[in-house]
């Protein structure tokens, strides 16, 4: 699942599906996830598509019977390229994950008849992975304490 966000996967996808970027058609958009966070400006560019795949997206909605229905919708041919202010995006995403994700779990799954997804996301928010240095230290201690004779 995370392979989609690796640099090489993104470059391969762009090479396969995107023709050329029309840099003269820059559109500045403002992103905002929460009223407590500042607006984040991003430049998007129009592109020429090689395949129709990038000119549509999947959207799910509930029908009259309250069932989830998958719909293909048209998407504008816009993309973001690598931004020189990438550290600003990293900090923005870190802030969202550190301060907003847990409350999002409660809100997003409040109507769910099963609380598994909410609890799982909350647990992931609380999880603090060990640092590489801490892991090496614990492995060293464990090896030293399990030596025989």
C-alpha positions as CSV (number, residue, x, y, z in Angstrom):
1,X,0.0,0.0,0.0
2,X,2.8,2.5,0.8
3,X,4.6,1.7,-2.4
4,X,2.2,4.1,-4.2
5,X,3.8,7.0,-2.3
6,X,7.4,6.1,-3.0
7,X,9.3,8.4,-5.3
8,X,10.0,5.8,-8.0
9,X,6.4,4.7,-8.1
10,X,5.2,8.2,-8.5
11,X,7.8,8.8,-11.3
12,X,6.8,5.6,-13.1
13,X,3.1,6.5,-12.8
14,X,3.7,10.0,-14.2
15,X,5.9,8.7,-17.1
16,X,3.2,6.2,-18.0
17,X,0.1,8.5,-17.7
18,X,1.2,12.1,-18.1
19,X,2.4,13.6,-21.4
20,X,3.7,17.1,-20.8
21,X,3.2,19.8,-18.1
22,X,1.8,23.1,-19.3
23,X,3.8,25.3,-17.0
24,X,2.3,28.5,-18.5
25,X,-1.0,27.4,-17.0
26,X,-0.1,27.6,-13.3
27,X,-3.0,27.6,-10.8
28,X,-2.3,28.5,-7.2
29,X,-4.6,26.7,-4.8
30,X,-4.9,27.1,-1.1
31,X,-5.2,24.0,1.1
32,X,-6.6,24.0,4.6
33,X,-7.4,21.1,6.7
34,X,-8.5,22.9,9.8
35,X,-9.3,26.4,10.9
36,X,-6.5,26.3,13.4
37,X,-3.8,25.7,10.8
38,X,-2.8,28.4,8.3
39,X,-3.5,28.2,4.6
40,X,-1.0,26.3,2.6
41,X,-0.4,27.6,-0.9
42,X,0.4,25.1,-3.7
43,X,1.1,25.6,-7.4
44,X,-0.7,23.2,-9.6
45,X,-0.1,22.7,-13.3
46,X,-2.3,21.6,-16.1
47,X,-1.0,18.6,-18.0
48,X,-1.7,16.6,-21.1
49,X,-2.8,13.1,-20.3
50,X,-1.4,10.0,-22.1
51,X,-4.2,7.8,-20.8
52,X,-7.8,8.5,-19.7
53,X,-7.0,6.9,-16.3
54,X,-5.7,10.2,-14.9
55,X,-8.8,12.2,-16.1
56,X,-11.1,10.4,-13.7
57,X,-11.4,9.5,-10.1
58,X,-13.5,7.2,-8.0
59,X,-16.0,8.6,-5.6
60,X,-18.2,6.7,-3.2
61,X,-21.6,7.8,-2.1
62,X,-24.7,6.3,-0.5
63,X,-27.7,5.6,-2.7
64,X,-31.3,5.8,-1.6
65,X,-31.1,2.3,-0.1
66,X,-28.2,3.6,2.1
67,X,-25.7,1.4,0.2
68,X,-22.3,2.5,-0.8
69,X,-22.1,3.0,-4.6
70,X,-18.9,3.5,-6.6
71,X,-19.0,6.2,-9.3
72,X,-16.4,7.3,-11.8
73,X,-16.2,11.0,-12.0
74,X,-14.2,13.3,-14.3
75,X,-11.1,14.9,-12.9
76,X,-9.4,18.1,-14.1
77,X,-5.9,17.5,-15.6
78,X,-4.1,19.2,-12.7
79,X,-1.0,18.0,-10.8
80,X,1.5,19.3,-8.3
81,X,5.2,18.8,-9.1
82,X,8.0,18.7,-6.6
83,X,7.9,21.8,-4.6
84,X,11.0,23.7,-3.4
85,X,9.2,24.3,-0.1
86,X,8.8,20.6,0.6
87,X,9.8,21.0,4.2
88,X,6.8,23.2,4.7
89,X,4.5,20.4,3.5
90,X,6.3,17.9,5.7
91,X,5.8,20.1,8.8
92,X,2.2,20.7,7.8
93,X,1.5,16.9,7.5
94,X,3.3,16.2,10.8
95,X,1.2,18.8,12.5
96,X,-2.0,17.2,11.2
97,X,-0.9,13.7,12.1
98,X,0.3,14.8,15.6
99,X,-2.7,17.0,16.5
100,X,-5.7,16.2,14.4
101,X,-5.7,12.5,13.3
102,X,-7.1,11.1,16.6
103,X,-10.1,13.4,16.7
104,X,-10.6,12.6,13.0
105,X,-10.9,8.9,13.9
106,X,-13.7,9.6,16.3
107,X,-15.5,11.9,13.8
108,X,-15.0,9.7,10.7
109,X,-16.3,6.5,12.3
110,X,-18.9,7.8,14.7
111,X,-21.8,6.3,12.6
112,X,-20.1,3.0,12.0
113,X,-21.9,0.1,13.7
114,X,-18.5,-1.5,14.4
115,X,-15.9,0.5,16.3
116,X,-12.9,-1.6,15.0
117,X,-11.7,1.0,12.5
118,X,-12.0,3.9,15.0
119,X,-10.2,2.0,17.7
120,X,-7.5,0.8,15.2
121,X,-6.8,4.4,14.0
122,X,-6.7,5.7,17.6
123,X,-4.2,3.0,18.5
124,X,-2.1,3.9,15.5
125,X,-2.2,7.5,16.6
126,X,-1.0,6.5,20.1
127,X,1.7,4.2,18.8
128,X,5.2,5.6,19.4
129,X,7.7,3.6,17.3
130,X,11.1,3.0,18.9
131,X,13.9,5.0,17.5
132,X,16.7,3.1,15.7
133,X,19.1,4.0,18.5
134,X,16.7,2.7,21.2
135,X,16.2,-0.6,19.3
136,X,20.0,-1.1,18.9
137,X,20.5,-0.4,22.7
138,X,17.7,-2.9,23.7
139,X,19.1,-5.6,21.4
140,X,22.5,-5.1,22.8
141,X,21.2,-5.4,26.4
142,X,19.2,-8.4,25.5
143,X,22.2,-10.2,23.9
144,X,24.4,-9.4,26.9
145,X,21.8,-10.7,29.3
146,X,21.2,-14.0,27.4
147,X,24.8,-15.1,27.0
148,X,25.5,-18.6,28.5
149,X,28.6,-19.8,30.3
